[in-house]
Amino acid sequence: MLLSRRTRELLRQLRRPEGRQPAAERDRASAEAPSEAPQAAVAGSSVVERAVRSALRRSARPASPPPPSGPLEELVPGHVMHGPEGSYYLVQAPAAELLPQASSLLERLPDALRAAASVTDDARLAPLRDTSLDKLALLDTETAGLSAAPIFLVGLTLWPSNQAEDAVVHQLMARDYTEEAPMLAEAARLLRGRRVLMTYNGRSFDFPLMRERTVYHRLERLSELESHVDLLHVVRKRFRGRWDDCRLQTLEKELCGRERWGDIDGADIPRAYHDFVASGDAGQMKLVIEHNRLDLISMLEILVRITMPNELPQP
């Protein structure tokens, strides 16, 4: 197995005997280490070891096939939509068709919602208890960068009725920078009338950025929903320290028992969008749209597993 230069350097750090550690590193480590916890960096818990494990896992994965090449309409079938603010691209699919286990998840969703505040002791899940599905929305966005960057994809899982199996994933996409405003305006209309919003890190990132970009485009103000359930905060409270991190992909592996293959790395998504706008080749965009769908489905699965005790793996 070929290891990257970064991985080899991490391994050298991990194996370096204390006596050979450079004096500057020893002095810096001594100064930064908390005096009340001199044994904190034990085997299996150091940042270096976690980084090595993560790098080894990435190195061991089979190489992903190259993305396809072609126009958006061919690689990701959808519809060009026209509204008062302009046009955008819409991709829709029944949630039950997106993953083999999606139908089973939707069947268990009503029980998970009823259990949200009774089986668990986390009041942050209370707004979900007995929520009518036609008042619930799941949200995940993809952006062209970090702070103040344009949003180019808004993914929503919505229910047109109170039947769990009727869930539909709506993905609104700006095909270039000019379509961000009409895309955001339609996303706001789809959220209007919903009572509970569920996200993963959306309280700190997705929803505030949507409001910021709405103001930037001088659109009608995006109103807060009555309740916002951010699953990241729930997960951190329950599982902090149990795994290397609480990233969504970590939960998919450790909590849901599956891993993504051929997925685009989140850090590569902004570049992929800028390349698409410049070239019109939607190969990378197909991966981004699939990444967004998986995020939305994973939120449902995480909710089911943390609210229903028989769904949790043993520590």
Secondary structure, 3 states (H helix, E strand, C coil): CCCCHHHHHHHHHHHCCHHHCCHHHHHHHHHHCCCCCCCCCCCCCCHHHHHHHHHHHHHHCCCCCCCCCCCHHHHCCCEEEEECCEEEEEEEEEHHHCCCCHHHHHHHHHHHHHHCCCCCCCHHHHHHCCCCHHHEEEEEEEECCCCCCCEEEEEEEECCCCCHHHCEEEEEECCCHHHHHHHHHHHHHHHCCCCEEEECCHHHHHHHHHHHHHHHCCCCCCCCCCEEEEHHHHHHHHHCCCCCCCCHHHHHHHCCCCCCCCCCCHHHHHHHHHHHHHHCCCHHHHHHHHHHHHHHHHHHHHHHHHHCHHHCCCC
